[in-house]
Amino acid sequence: MATTTLTAGDPAPELALPTLDGEQFDLRGRHAPLALVSFLRHAG
Amino acid sequence: MADRHERFRDAGCDVVFVAHDEAALLRRTMLAELEPLPFPVLVDLDRRAYAAWGCTHAPWWTIWLDPRVWRSYAKLLTSGEKIRGRGSDTGQMGGDFVVGPDQRLVYARPQRVDDRPAVGELLSVVRETPA
C-alpha cells in the first residue's frame, strides 16, 4: 500500500483496530478533546 | 510511560499507541513488565494504519548505519532503560500525530530515521492547541 505524507490541517485517517486484548477500538468519536496517536517502531 | 501518560491526560489529551507485531510478542518484548497500561495499545498486523498515516518502511542501512541511532540507544541505556527485545521488522518506521477535536491533525511527525520528538515537544503542541 502506498503511503502518503500527512501534515497539520489534514483530516486524521481512520484508526479502527483491535487492542492488545482483542477489543475493537475506533478513534473517531472516542477521544476528548485531543489525542496523541503514536505509531511505534519496534526495535528493542 | 505511565507518568508521561498522566501529563498528557492532565492537558486534555488521550494517548493511543499503535504497534505492528502480535500481542504476545509485544508483551514479551516492548511491553514486558509495563502492564497494566493506562492507555490503549492497538495492533496493526497488516500495517494498513501505518501506511494510511504515512509511516514508511526504511532499509536497514539507513537505520543501523546512522550514528544518531546508536547515540539514542546509548542515551536510553545510560538513563536506565532496558533492551526488551526487538520486533519482527525493525525497518518499520513509526510516527507521532496529534488529532484535534475536529478530527484534523494539529501535528504530524512521521519518523524517517530514529528521530522521535521529545515528550516536551509533544506536550507543548497539546498545551498550545485550543480544546
Backbone of each chain as nested JSON, in Angstrom:
{
  "chains": [
    {"id": "A", "residues": [
      {"number": 1, "name": "MET", "atoms": {"N": [0.85, -1.203, 0.0], "CA": [0.0, 0.0, 0.0], "C": [0.881, 1.247, 0.0]}},
      {"number": 2, "name": "ALA", "atoms": {"N": [0.538, 2.187, -0.871], "CA": [1.325, 3.407, -0.94], "C": [1.096, 4.255, 0.308]}},
      {"number": 3, "name": "THR", "atoms": {"N": [2.143, 4.923, 0.741], "CA": [1.998, 5.787, 1.902], "C": [1.876, 7.226, 1.447]}},
      {"number": 4, "name": "THR", "atoms": {"N": [1.29, 8.035, 2.301], "CA": [1.094, 9.44, 1.997], "C": [1.799, 10.25, 3.077]}},
      {"number": 5, "name": "THR", "atoms": {"N": [2.066, 11.503, 2.793], "CA": [2.676, 12.35, 3.811], "C": [1.623, 13.283, 4.356]}},
      {"number": 6, "name": "LEU", "atoms": {"N": [1.303, 13.117, 5.623], "CA": [0.296, 13.942, 6.273], "C": [0.947, 15.168, 6.877]}},
      {"number": 7, "name": "THR", "atoms": {"N": [0.201, 16.249, 6.875], "CA": [0.669, 17.463, 7.533], "C": [-0.45, 18.022, 8.396]}},
      {"number": 8, "name": "ALA", "atoms": {"N": [-0.084, 18.961, 9.263], "CA": [-1.078, 19.595, 10.129], "C": [-2.168, 20.225, 9.275]}},
      {"number": 9, "name": "GLY", "atoms": {"N": [-3.417, 20.04, 9.692], "CA": [-4.557, 20.534, 8.946], "C": [-5.263, 19.455, 8.143]}},
      {"number": 10, "name": "ASP", "atoms": {"N": [-4.558, 18.377, 7.856], "CA": [-5.186, 17.271, 7.126], "C": [-6.184, 16.541, 8.027]}},
      {"number": 11, "name": "PRO", "atoms": {"N": [-7.226, 15.968, 7.427], "CA": [-8.118, 15.115, 8.22], "C": [-7.343, 13.898, 8.736]}},
      {"number": 12, "name": "ALA", "atoms": {"N": [-7.606, 13.521, 9.965], "CA": [-6.95, 12.329, 10.51], "C": [-7.488, 11.093, 9.806]}},
      {"number": 13, "name": "PRO", "atoms": {"N": [-6.622, 10.225, 9.335], "CA": [-7.104, 8.979, 8.734], "C": [-7.853, 8.131, 9.764]}},
      {"number": 14, "name": "GLU", "atoms": {"N": [-8.581, 7.19, 9.253], "CA": [-9.3, 6.263, 10.138], "C": [-8.304, 5.503, 11.011]}},
      {"number": 15, "name": "LEU", "atoms": {"N": [-8.708, 5.225, 12.232], "CA": [-7.891, 4.389, 13.113], "C": [-8.842, 3.485, 13.884]}},
      {"number": 16, "name": "ALA", "atoms": {"N": [-9.13, 2.355, 13.307], "CA": [-10.035, 1.376, 13.919], "C": [-9.321, 0.038, 13.912]}},
      {"number": 17, "name": "LEU", "atoms": {"N": [-8.863, -0.376, 15.083], "CA": [-8.027, -1.57, 15.201], "C": [-8.332, -2.284, 16.512]}},
      {"number": 18, "name": "PRO", "atoms": {"N": [-7.946, -3.555, 16.603], "CA": [-8.101, -4.243, 17.889], "C": [-7.009, -3.823, 18.874]}},
      {"number": 19, "name": "THR", "atoms": {"N": [-7.359, -3.845, 20.145], "CA": [-6.369, -3.598, 21.189], "C": [-5.591, -4.886, 21.46]}},
      {"number": 20, "name": "LEU", "atoms": {"N": [-4.641, -4.807, 22.363], "CA": [-3.874, -5.989, 22.764], "C": [-4.779, -7.12, 23.241]}},
      {"number": 21, "name": "ASP", "atoms": {"N": [-5.887, -6.746, 23.865], "CA": [-6.806, -7.753, 24.405], "C": [-7.882, -8.171, 23.416]}},
      {"number": 22, "name": "GLY", "atoms": {"N": [-7.789, -7.66, 22.182], "CA": [-8.727, -8.075, 21.151], "C": [-9.992, -7.256, 21.07]}},
      {"number": 23, "name": "GLU", "atoms": {"N": [-10.126, -6.231, 21.908], "CA": [-11.318, -5.377, 21.823], "C": [-11.149, -4.393, 20.67]}},
      {"number": 24, "name": "GLN", "atoms": {"N": [-12.23, -4.09, 19.997], "CA": [-12.15, -3.163, 18.875], "C": [-12.101, -1.724, 19.383]}},
      {"number": 25, "name": "PHE", "atoms": {"N": [-11.214, -0.928, 18.831], "CA": [-11.056, 0.474, 19.212], "C": [-11.222, 1.325, 17.968]}},
      {"number": 26, "name": "ASP", "atoms": {"N": [-11.971, 2.392, 18.078], "CA": [-12.123, 3.331, 16.966], "C": [-11.86, 4.735, 17.499]}},
      {"number": 27, "name": "LEU", "atoms": {"N": [-10.88, 5.398, 16.922], "CA": [-10.5, 6.725, 17.414], "C": [-11.624, 7.739, 17.249]}},
      {"number": 28, "name": "ARG", "atoms": {"N": [-12.371, 7.62, 16.154], "CA": [-13.394, 8.637, 15.867], "C": [-14.484, 8.614, 16.933]}},
      {"number": 29, "name": "GLY", "atoms": {"N": [-14.712, 9.765, 17.483], "CA": [-15.763, 9.879, 18.476], "C": [-15.397, 9.384, 19.85]}},
      {"number": 30, "name": "ARG", "atoms": {"N": [-14.166, 8.94, 20.035], "CA": [-13.813, 8.368, 21.325], "C": [-12.856, 9.226, 22.124]}},
      {"number": 31, "name": "HIS", "atoms": {"N": [-12.244, 10.213, 21.519], "CA": [-11.256, 10.967, 22.286], "C": [-11.751, 12.378, 22.563]}},
      {"number": 32, "name": "ALA", "atoms": {"N": [-11.223, 12.914, 23.626], "CA": [-11.627, 14.263, 24.009], "C": [-10.497, 14.94, 24.758]}},
      {"number": 33, "name": "PRO", "atoms": {"N": [-10.331, 16.201, 24.528], "CA": [-10.576, 16.913, 23.278], "C": [-9.475, 16.623, 22.245]}},
      {"number": 34, "name": "LEU", "atoms": {"N": [-8.318, 16.159, 22.699], "CA": [-7.203, 15.875, 21.794], "C": [-6.771, 14.421, 21.951]}},
      {"number": 35, "name": "ALA", "atoms": {"N": [-6.053, 13.938, 20.969], "CA": [-5.483, 12.601, 21.083], "C": [-4.087, 12.594, 20.474]}},
      {"number": 36, "name": "LEU", "atoms": {"N": [-3.164, 12.015, 21.2], "CA": [-1.832, 11.747, 20.652], "C": [-1.836, 10.31, 20.152]}},
      {"number": 37, "name": "VAL", "atoms": {"N": [-1.6, 10.151, 18.861], "CA": [-1.524, 8.819, 18.267], "C": [-0.061, 8.563, 17.936]}},
      {"number": 38, "name": "SER", "atoms": {"N": [0.492, 7.544, 18.574], "CA": [1.919, 7.277, 18.42], "C": [2.12, 5.89, 17.828]}},
      {"number": 39, "name": "PHE", "atoms": {"N": [2.628, 5.864, 16.605], "CA": [2.941, 4.602, 15.944], "C": [4.352, 4.196, 16.356]}},
      {"number": 40, "name": "LEU", "atoms": {"N": [4.463, 2.981, 16.847], "CA": [5.73, 2.544, 17.432], "C": [6.626, 1.887, 16.4]}},
      {"number": 41, "name": "ARG", "atoms": {"N": [7.913, 2.124, 16.564], "CA": [8.927, 1.36, 15.844], "C": [9.459, 0.347, 16.837]}},
      {"number": 42, "name": "HIS", "atoms": {"N": [9.355, -0.919, 16.489], "CA": [9.67, -1.975, 17.457], "C": [11.111, -2.438, 17.243]}},
      {"number": 43, "name": "ALA", "atoms": {"N": [12.025, -1.752, 17.912], "CA": [13.445, -2.002, 17.64], "C": [14.214, -2.535, 18.83]}},
      {"number": 44, "name": "GLY", "atoms": {"N": [13.594, -2.789, 19.922], "CA": [14.323, -3.372, 21.051], "C": [14.337, -2.483, 22.26]}}
    ]},
    {"id": "B", "residues": [
      {"number": 1, "name": "MET", "atoms": {"N": [6.42, 5.381, 31.007], "CA": [5.287, 5.571, 30.119], "C": [4.066, 6.079, 30.882]}},
      {"number": 2, "name": "ALA", "atoms": {"N": [3.806, 5.464, 32.037], "CA": [2.589, 5.806, 32.765], "C": [2.62, 7.249, 33.26]}},
      {"number": 3, "name": "ASP", "atoms": {"N": [3.773, 7.697, 33.776], "CA": [3.841, 9.063, 34.287], "C": [3.699, 10.071, 33.151]}},
      {"number": 4, "name": "ARG", "atoms": {"N": [4.254, 9.737, 31.984], "CA": [4.106, 10.626, 30.822], "C": [2.641, 10.671, 30.39]}},
      {"number": 5, "name": "HIS", "atoms": {"N": [1.983, 9.548, 30.458], "CA": [0.569, 9.495, 30.088], "C": [-0.238, 10.446, 30.952]}},
      {"number": 6, "name": "GLU", "atoms": {"N": [0.059, 10.492, 32.23], "CA": [-0.677, 11.388, 33.135], "C": [-0.507, 12.843, 32.727]}},
      {"number": 7, "name": "ARG", "atoms": {"N": [0.681, 13.202, 32.273], "CA": [0.907, 14.591, 31.863], "C": [0.059, 14.941, 30.643]}},
      {"number": 8, "name": "PHE", "atoms": {"N": [-0.101, 14.015, 29.726], "CA": [-0.959, 14.266, 28.567], "C": [-2.421, 14.309, 28.986]}},
      {"number": 9, "name": "ARG", "atoms": {"N": [-2.818, 13.393, 29.85], "CA": [-4.217, 13.366, 30.294], "C": [-4.565, 14.667, 31.012]}},
      {"number": 10, "name": "ASP", "atoms": {"N": [-3.644, 15.139, 31.841], "CA": [-3.896, 16.387, 32.552], "C": [-4.029, 17.565, 31.587]}},
      {"number": 11, "name": "ALA", "atoms": {"N": [-3.423, 17.45, 30.411], "CA": [-3.516, 18.508, 29.396], "C": [-4.712, 18.293, 28.467]}},
      {"number": 12, "name": "GLY", "atoms": {"N": [-5.58, 17.327, 28.779], "CA": [-6.772, 17.084, 27.97], "C": [-6.512, 16.28, 26.716]}},
      {"number": 13, "name": "CYS", "atoms": {"N": [-5.538, 15.385, 26.786], "CA": [-5.16, 14.619, 25.597], "C": [-5.101, 13.13, 25.917]}},
      {"number": 14, "name": "ASP", "atoms": {"N": [-5.871, 12.348, 25.189], "CA": [-5.744, 10.894, 25.281], "C": [-4.476, 10.449, 24.558]}},
      {"number": 15, "name": "VAL", "atoms": {"N": [-3.962, 9.311, 24.937], "CA": [-2.787, 8.751, 24.278], "C": [-3.143, 7.363, 23.754]}},
      {"number": 16, "name": "VAL", "atoms": {"N": [-2.83, 7.133, 22.496], "CA": [-3.086, 5.84, 21.867], "C": [-1.804, 5.397, 21.186]}},
      {"number": 17, "name": "PHE", "atoms": {"N": [-1.368, 4.187, 21.467], "CA": [-0.194, 3.646, 20.791], "C": [-0.635, 2.611, 19.764]}},
      {"number": 18, "name": "VAL", "atoms": {"N": [0.127, 2.516, 18.681], "CA": [-0.147, 1.524, 17.641], "C": [1.141, 0.741, 17.406]}},
      {"number": 19, "name": "ALA", "atoms": {"N": [1.021, -0.572, 17.371], "CA": [2.179, -1.431, 17.107], "C": [1.805, -2.41, 16.004]}},
      {"number": 20, "name": "HIS", "atoms": {"N": [2.821, -3.016, 15.381], "CA": [2.527, -3.878, 14.229], "C": [2.863, -5.332, 14.464]}},
      {"number": 21, "name": "ASP", "atoms": {"N": [3.232, -5.698, 15.682], "CA": [3.528, -7.101, 15.985], "C": [2.372, -7.748, 16.736]}},
      {"number": 22, "name": "GLU", "atoms": {"N": [2.406, -9.069, 16.784], "CA": [1.39, -9.814, 17.531], "C": [1.419, -9.396, 18.994]}},
      {"number": 23, "name": "ALA", "atoms": {"N": [0.258, -9.431, 19.629], "CA": [0.157, -9.021, 21.032], "C": [1.106, -9.826, 21.918]}},
      {"number": 24, "name": "ALA", "atoms": {"N": [1.227, -11.128, 21.656], "CA": [2.082, -11.967, 22.508], "C": [3.548, -11.525, 22.413]}},
      {"number": 25, "name": "LEU", "atoms": {"N": [4.002, -11.208, 21.211], "CA": [5.382, -10.746, 21.051], "C": [5.578, -9.384, 21.724]}},
      {"number": 26, "name": "LEU", "atoms": {"N": [4.607, -8.511, 21.575], "CA": [4.711, -7.191, 22.225], "C": [4.818, -7.353, 23.739]}},
      {"number": 27, "name": "ARG", "atoms": {"N": [4.023, -8.274, 24.281], "CA": [4.033, -8.463, 25.735], "C": [5.345, -9.079, 26.217]}},
      {"number": 28, "name": "ARG", "atoms": {"N": [6.001, -9.867, 25.358], "CA": [7.289, -10.466, 25.744], "C": [8.455, -9.499, 25.604]}},
      {"number": 29, "name": "THR", "atoms": {"N": [8.259, -8.458, 24.775], "CA": [9.393, -7.593, 24.433], "C": [9.113, -6.149, 24.844]}},
      {"number": 30, "name": "MET", "atoms": {"N": [8.597, -5.379, 23.922], "CA": [8.42, -3.945, 24.13], "C": [7.623, -3.595, 25.384]}},
      {"number": 31, "name": "LEU", "atoms": {"N": [6.608, -4.383, 25.688], "CA": [5.726, -4.044, 26.802], "C": [6.009, -4.876, 28.053]}},
      {"number": 32, "name": "ALA", "atoms": {"N": [7.09, -5.654, 28.008], "CA": [7.398, -6.514, 29.155], "C": [7.511, -5.682, 30.423]}},
      {"number": 33, "name": "GLU", "atoms": {"N": [6.834, -6.13, 31.469], "CA": [6.865, -5.51, 32.801], "C": [6.161, -4.16, 32.838]}},
      {"number": 34, "name": "LEU", "atoms": {"N": [5.49, -3.772, 31.767], "CA": [4.837, -2.454, 31.762], "C": [3.328, -2.54, 31.989]}},
      {"number": 35, "name": "GLU", "atoms": {"N": [2.756, -3.723, 31.865], "CA": [1.31, -3.828, 32.047], "C": [0.962, -3.888, 33.536]}},
      {"number": 36, "name": "PRO", "atoms": {"N": [-0.196, -3.412, 33.953], "CA": [-1.273, -2.886, 33.124], "C": [-0.959, -1.483, 32.622]}},
      {"number": 37, "name": "LEU", "atoms": {"N": [-1.343, -1.221, 31.398], "CA": [-1.062, 0.063, 30.77], "C": [-2.267, 0.988, 30.899]}},
      {"number": 38, "name": "PRO", "atoms": {"N": [-2.032, 2.265, 31.151], "CA": [-3.148, 3.201, 31.313], "C": [-3.672, 3.757, 29.991]}},
      {"number": 39, "name": "PHE", "atoms": {"N": [-3.208, 3.227, 28.873], "CA": [-3.626, 3.727, 27.557], "C": [-3.775, 2.525, 26.623]}},
      {"number": 40, "name": "PRO", "atoms": {"N": [-4.581, 2.653, 25.574], "CA": [-4.729, 1.53, 24.652], "C": [-3.503, 1.352, 23.759]}},
      {"number": 41, "name": "VAL", "atoms": {"N": [-3.167, 0.1, 23.517], "CA": [-2.162, -0.25, 22.514], "C": [-2.894, -1.04, 21.439]}},
      {"number": 42, "name": "LEU", "atoms": {"N": [-2.906, -0.502, 20.233], "CA": [-3.626, -1.119, 19.128], "C": [-2.666, -1.96, 18.303]}},
      {"number": 43, "name": "VAL", "atoms": {"N": [-3.205, -3.021, 17.724], "CA": [-2.38, -3.961, 16.957], "C": [-2.764, -3.858, 15.484]}},
      {"number": 44, "name": "ASP", "atoms": {"N": [-1.785, -3.501, 14.663], "CA": [-1.999, -3.276, 13.229], "C": [-1.125, -4.262, 12.453]}},
      {"number": 45, "name": "LEU", "atoms": {"N": [-1.558, -5.512, 12.424], "CA": [-0.704, -6.565, 11.859], "C": [-0.423, -6.371, 10.372]}},
      {"number": 46, "name": "ASP", "atoms": {"N": [-1.4, -5.911, 9.621], "CA": [-1.147, -5.744, 8.182], "C": [-0.616, -4.339, 7.836]}},
      {"number": 47, "name": "ARG", "atoms": {"N": [-0.464, -3.522, 8.863], "CA": [0.15, -2.181, 8.748], "C": [-0.623, -1.243, 7.813]}},
      {"number": 48, "name": "ARG", "atoms": {"N": [-1.889, -1.474, 7.673], "CA": [-2.674, -0.55, 6.854], "C": [-2.743, 0.826, 7.514]}},
      {"number": 49, "name": "ALA", "atoms": {"N": [-2.885, 0.84, 8.828], "CA": [-2.94, 2.135, 9.509], "C": [-1.572, 2.822, 9.425]}},
      {"number": 50, "name": "TYR", "atoms": {"N": [-0.503, 2.069, 9.577], "CA": [0.837, 2.666, 9.434], "C": [0.942, 3.371, 8.082]}},
      {"number": 51, "name": "ALA", "atoms": {"N": [0.505, 2.68, 7.032], "CA": [0.601, 3.267, 5.693], "C": [-0.334, 4.468, 5.553]}},
      {"number": 52, "name": "ALA", "atoms": {"N": [-1.555, 4.342, 6.068], "CA": [-2.528, 5.425, 5.914], "C": [-2.075, 6.696, 6.621]}},
      {"number": 53, "name": "TRP", "atoms": {"N": [-1.325, 6.516, 7.722], "CA": [-0.856, 7.674, 8.478], "C": [0.545, 8.124, 8.019]}},
      {"number": 54, "name": "GLY", "atoms": {"N": [1.066, 7.494, 6.978], "CA": [2.319, 7.948, 6.388], "C": [3.575, 7.43, 7.049]}},
      {"number": 55, "name": "CYS", "atoms": {"N": [3.456, 6.313, 7.748], "CA": [4.633, 5.717, 8.407], "C": [5.278, 4.735, 7.437]}},
      {"number": 56, "name": "THR", "atoms": {"N": [6.44, 5.076, 6.96], "CA": [7.083, 4.331, 5.884], "C": [7.957, 3.206, 6.432]}},
      {"number": 57, "name": "HIS", "atoms": {"N": [8.551, 2.48, 5.51], "CA": [9.498, 1.423, 5.854], "C": [10.869, 1.857, 5.364]}},
      {"number": 58, "name": "ALA", "atoms": {"N": [11.878, 1.739, 6.222], "CA": [13.221, 2.187, 5.857], "C": [14.144, 0.989, 5.665]}},
      {"number": 59, "name": "PRO", "atoms": {"N": [15.043, 1.057, 4.695], "CA": [16.029, -0.009, 4.563], "C": [16.972, -0.025, 5.764]}},
      {"number": 60, "name": "TRP", "atoms": {"N": [17.486, -1.206, 6.07], "CA": [18.239, -1.387, 7.315], "C": [19.423, -0.433, 7.42]}},
      {"number": 61, "name": "TRP", "atoms": {"N": [20.074, -0.122, 6.31], "CA": [21.294, 0.689, 6.412], "C": [21.001, 2.136, 6.807]}},
      {"number": 62, "name": "THR", "atoms": {"N": [19.817, 2.605, 6.475], "CA": [19.528, 3.982, 6.881], "C": [19.299, 4.075, 8.391]}},
      {"number": 63, "name": "ILE", "atoms": {"N": [19.019, 2.941, 9.014], "CA": [18.833, 2.934, 10.472], "C": [20.124, 2.565, 11.178]}},
      {"number": 64, "name": "TRP", "atoms": {"N": [20.635, 1.391, 10.862], "CA": [21.722, 0.838, 11.682], "C": [23.088, 1.414, 11.344]}},
      {"number": 65, "name": "LEU", "atoms": {"N": [23.211, 2.142, 10.228], "CA": [24.48, 2.822, 9.939], "C": [24.419, 4.299, 10.309]}},
      {"number": 66, "name": "ASP", "atoms": {"N": [23.331, 4.69, 10.956], "CA": [23.171, 6.09, 11.353], "C": [23.689, 6.276, 12.78]}},
      {"number": 67, "name": "PRO", "atoms": {"N": [24.722, 7.069, 12.965], "CA": [25.264, 7.237, 14.332], "C": [24.258, 7.802, 15.322]}},
      {"number": 68, "name": "ARG", "atoms": {"N": [23.249, 8.528, 14.815], "CA": [22.234, 9.073, 15.736], "C": [21.452, 7.951, 16.413]}},
      {"number": 69, "name": "VAL", "atoms": {"N": [21.272, 6.851, 15.686], "CA": [20.549, 5.715, 16.274], "C": [21.338, 5.161, 17.458]}},
      {"number": 70, "name": "TRP", "atoms": {"N": [22.637, 4.986, 17.254], "CA": [23.471, 4.414, 18.324], "C": [23.592, 5.38, 19.491]}},
      {"number": 71, "name": "ARG", "atoms": {"N": [23.618, 6.69, 19.18], "CA": [23.647, 7.675, 20.275], "C": [22.357, 7.609, 21.091]}},
      {"number": 72, "name": "SER", "atoms": {"N": [21.226, 7.435, 20.399], "CA": [19.96, 7.405, 21.146], "C": [19.872, 6.14, 21.993]}},
      {"number": 73, "name": "TYR", "atoms": {"N": [20.388, 5.012, 21.479], "CA": [20.412, 3.792, 22.287], "C": [21.294, 3.993, 23.518]}},
      {"number": 74, "name": "ALA", "atoms": {"N": [22.458, 4.596, 23.311], "CA": [23.377, 4.827, 24.436], "C": [22.712, 5.712, 25.487]}},
      {"number": 75, "name": "LYS", "atoms": {"N": [22.016, 6.733, 25.034], "CA": [21.347, 7.642, 25.962], "C": [20.271, 6.907, 26.756]}},
      {"number": 76, "name": "LEU", "atoms": {"N": [19.498, 6.087, 26.071], "CA": [18.429, 5.348, 26.755], "C": [19.004, 4.367, 27.77]}},
      {"number": 77, "name": "LEU", "atoms": {"N": [20.055, 3.666, 27.361], "CA": [20.638, 2.664, 28.267], "C": [21.26, 3.322, 29.489]}},
      {"number": 78, "name": "THR", "atoms": {"N": [21.921, 4.448, 29.29], "CA": [22.528, 5.113, 30.439], "C": [21.475, 5.753, 31.339]}},
      {"number": 79, "name": "SER", "atoms": {"N": [20.261, 5.955, 30.8], "CA": [19.193, 6.504, 31.645], "C": [18.44, 5.404, 32.378]}},
      {"number": 80, "name": "GLY", "atoms": {"N": [18.866, 4.151, 32.181], "CA": [18.258, 3.058, 32.929], "C": [17.279, 2.218, 32.133]}},
      {"number": 81, "name": "GLU", "atoms": {"N": [17.048, 2.575, 30.864], "CA": [16.146, 1.766, 30.045], "C": [16.787, 0.408, 29.76]}},
      {"number": 82, "name": "LYS", "atoms": {"N": [15.94, -0.602, 29.564], "CA": [16.435, -1.946, 29.247], "C": [16.211, -2.241, 27.765]}},
      {"number": 83, "name": "ILE", "atoms": {"N": [17.06, -3.103, 27.219], "CA": [16.773, -3.648, 25.898], "C": [15.747, -4.753, 26.099]}},
      {"number": 84, "name": "ARG", "atoms": {"N": [14.605, -4.634, 25.461], "CA": [13.491, -5.542, 25.732], "C": [13.286, -6.578, 24.629]}},
      {"number": 85, "name": "GLY", "atoms": {"N": [14.129, -6.548, 23.62], "CA": [13.95, -7.488, 22.517], "C": [13.277, -6.805, 21.354]}},
      {"number": 86, "name": "ARG", "atoms": {"N": [13.781, -7.095, 20.168], "CA": [13.267, -6.375, 19.013], "C": [12.045, -7.072, 18.439]}},
      {"number": 87, "name": "GLY", "atoms": {"N": [11.369, -6.335, 17.566], "CA": [10.179, -6.872, 16.93], "C": [10.504, -7.587, 15.642]}},
      {"number": 88, "name": "SER", "atoms": {"N": [9.469, -7.893, 14.889], "CA": [9.641, -8.693, 13.683], "C": [10.241, -7.891, 12.541]}},
      {"number": 89, "name": "ASP", "atoms": {"N": [10.163, -6.57, 12.6], "CA": [10.635, -5.75, 11.488], "C": [11.096, -4.397, 12.02]}},
      {"number": 90, "name": "THR", "atoms": {"N": [12.389, -4.271, 12.224], "CA": [12.897, -3.023, 12.808], "C": [12.95, -1.895, 11.782]}},
      {"number": 91, "name": "GLY", "atoms": {"N": [12.673, -2.21, 10.523], "CA": [12.68, -1.164, 9.495], "C": [11.361, -0.412, 9.384]}},
      {"number": 92, "name": "GLN", "atoms": {"N": [10.333, -0.904, 10.059], "CA": [9.054, -0.198, 10.013], "C": [9.127, 1.052, 10.88]}},
      {"number": 93, "name": "MET", "atoms": {"N": [9.019, 2.188, 10.243], "CA": [9.089, 3.451, 10.971], "C": [7.76, 3.742, 11.664]}},
      {"number": 94, "name": "GLY", "atoms": {"N": [7.845, 4.53, 12.715], "CA": [6.649, 4.955, 13.431], "C": [6.318, 6.399, 13.125]}},
      {"number": 95, "name": "GLY", "atoms": {"N": [5.68, 7.046, 14.057], "CA": [5.34, 8.45, 13.875], "C": [4.462, 8.927, 15.008]}},
      {"number": 96, "name": "ASP", "atoms": {"N": [4.401, 10.238, 15.159], "CA": [3.595, 10.842, 16.229], "C": [2.663, 11.881, 15.625]}},
      {"number": 97, "name": "PHE", "atoms": {"N": [1.405, 11.817, 16.039], "CA": [0.37, 12.676, 15.478], "C": [-0.535, 13.155, 16.604]}},
      {"number": 98, "name": "VAL", "atoms": {"N": [-0.926, 14.409, 16.538], "CA": [-1.911, 14.922, 17.488], "C": [-3.176, 15.259, 16.694]}},
      {"number": 99, "name": "VAL", "atoms": {"N": [-4.291, 14.683, 17.147], "CA": [-5.58, 14.87, 16.48], "C": [-6.404, 15.846, 17.306]}},
      {"number": 100, "name": "GLY", "atoms": {"N": [-6.955, 16.854, 16.635], "CA": [-7.752, 17.864, 17.318], "C": [-9.201, 17.457, 17.457]}},
      {"number": 101, "name": "PRO", "atoms": {"N": [-9.999, 18.279, 18.139], "CA": [-11.41, 17.949, 18.362], "C": [-12.223, 17.872, 17.072]}},
      {"number": 102, "name": "ASP", "atoms": {"N": [-11.736, 18.503, 15.998], "CA": [-12.446, 18.432, 14.713], "C": [-11.943, 17.277, 13.848]}},
      {"number": 103, "name": "GLN", "atoms": {"N": [-11.19, 16.379, 14.454], "CA": [-10.649, 15.19, 13.757], "C": [-9.624, 15.554, 12.688]}},
      {"number": 104, "name": "ARG", "atoms": {"N": [-9.078, 16.758, 12.8], "CA": [-7.971, 17.11, 11.903], "C": [-6.665, 17.061, 12.688]}},
      {"number": 105, "name": "LEU", "atoms": {"N": [-5.589, 16.869, 11.94], "CA": [-4.285, 16.797, 12.587], "C": [-3.816, 18.2, 12.969]}},
      {"number": 106, "name": "VAL", "atoms": {"N": [-3.351, 18.344, 14.18], "CA": [-2.715, 19.604, 14.563], "C": [-1.196, 19.432, 14.599]}},
      {"number": 107, "name": "TYR", "atoms": {"N": [-0.75, 18.209, 14.465], "CA": [0.686, 17.927, 14.463], "C": [0.872, 16.59, 13.754]}},
      {"number": 108, "name": "ALA", "atoms": {"N": [1.85, 16.533, 12.861], "CA": [2.154, 15.288, 12.152], "C": [3.658, 15.151, 12.037]}},
      {"number": 109, "name": "ARG", "atoms": {"N": [4.179, 14.085, 12.566], "CA": [5.624, 13.877, 12.526], "C": [5.93, 12.4, 12.259]}},
      {"number": 110, "name": "PRO", "atoms": {"N": [5.797, 11.993, 10.977], "CA": [6.204, 10.623, 10.663], "C": [7.717, 10.485, 10.83]}},
      {"number": 111, "name": "GLN", "atoms": {"N": [8.116, 9.339, 11.335], "CA": [9.533, 9.096, 11.625], "C": [10.257, 8.736, 10.326]}},
      {"number": 112, "name": "ARG", "atoms": {"N": [11.403, 9.33, 10.098], "CA": [12.178, 8.995, 8.916], "C": [13.47, 8.26, 9.278]}},
      {"number": 113, "name": "VAL", "atoms": {"N": [14.073, 8.63, 10.372], "CA": [15.154, 7.834, 10.962], "C": [14.765, 7.665, 12.423]}},
      {"number": 114, "name": "ASP", "atoms": {"N": [15.707, 7.391, 13.295], "CA": [15.349, 7.218, 14.702], "C": [15.25, 8.596, 15.351]}},
      {"number": 115, "name": "ASP", "atoms": {"N": [14.206, 9.328, 14.986], "CA": [14.147, 10.746, 15.338], "C": [12.815, 11.12, 15.981]}},
      {"number": 116, "name": "ARG", "atoms": {"N": [12.408, 10.368, 16.986], "CA": [11.138, 10.692, 17.646], "C": [11.24, 12.046, 18.331]}},
      {"number": 117, "name": "PRO", "atoms": {"N": [10.149, 12.81, 18.319], "CA": [10.164, 14.088, 19.038], "C": [10.219, 13.862, 20.543]}},
      {"number": 118, "name": "ALA", "atoms": {"N": [10.765, 14.833, 21.237], "CA": [10.807, 14.75, 22.692], "C": [9.393, 14.868, 23.248]}},
      {"number": 119, "name": "VAL", "atoms": {"N": [9.182, 14.264, 24.408], "CA": [7.869, 14.348, 25.056], "C": [7.494, 15.809, 25.284]}},
      {"number": 120, "name": "GLY", "atoms": {"N": [8.48, 16.631, 25.647], "CA": [8.217, 18.044, 25.885], "C": [7.678, 18.746, 24.647]}},
      {"number": 121, "name": "GLU", "atoms": {"N": [8.175, 18.379, 23.473], "CA": [7.679, 18.983, 22.231], "C": [6.214, 18.615, 22.009]}},
      {"number": 122, "name": "LEU", "atoms": {"N": [5.887, 17.357, 22.238], "CA": [4.503, 16.912, 22.054], "C": [3.577, 17.567, 23.08]}},
      {"number": 123, "name": "LEU", "atoms": {"N": [4.048, 17.675, 24.302], "CA": [3.234, 18.326, 25.335], "C": [3.0, 19.797, 25.008]}},
      {"number": 124, "name": "SER", "atoms": {"N": [3.998, 20.445, 24.443], "CA": [3.836, 21.854, 24.052], "C": [2.761, 21.989, 22.989]}},
      {"number": 125, "name": "VAL", "atoms": {"N": [2.769, 21.088, 22.017], "CA": [1.739, 21.125, 20.968], "C": [0.361, 20.978, 21.589]}},
      {"number": 126, "name": "VAL", "atoms": {"N": [0.242, 20.013, 22.492], "CA": [-1.055, 19.746, 23.132], "C": [-1.516, 20.951, 23.938]}},
      {"number": 127, "name": "ARG", "atoms": {"N": [-0.612, 21.517, 24.697], "CA": [-0.991, 22.633, 25.571], "C": [-1.324, 23.898, 24.78]}},
      {"number": 128, "name": "GLU", "atoms": {"N": [-0.743, 24.032, 23.585], "CA": [-0.978, 25.248, 22.79], "C": [-2.172, 25.094, 21.845]}},
      {"number": 129, "name": "THR", "atoms": {"N": [-2.774, 23.91, 21.81], "CA": [-3.918, 23.69, 20.921], "C": [-5.208, 23.962, 21.677]}},
      {"number": 130, "name": "PRO", "atoms": {"N": [-6.046, 24.874, 21.168], "CA": [-7.318, 25.124, 21.845], "C": [-8.199, 23.868, 21.81]}},
      {"number": 131, "name": "ALA", "atoms": {"N": [-8.76, 23.546, 22.951], "CA": [-9.594, 22.336, 23.034], "C": [-10.984, 22.604, 22.472]}}
    ]}
  ]
}
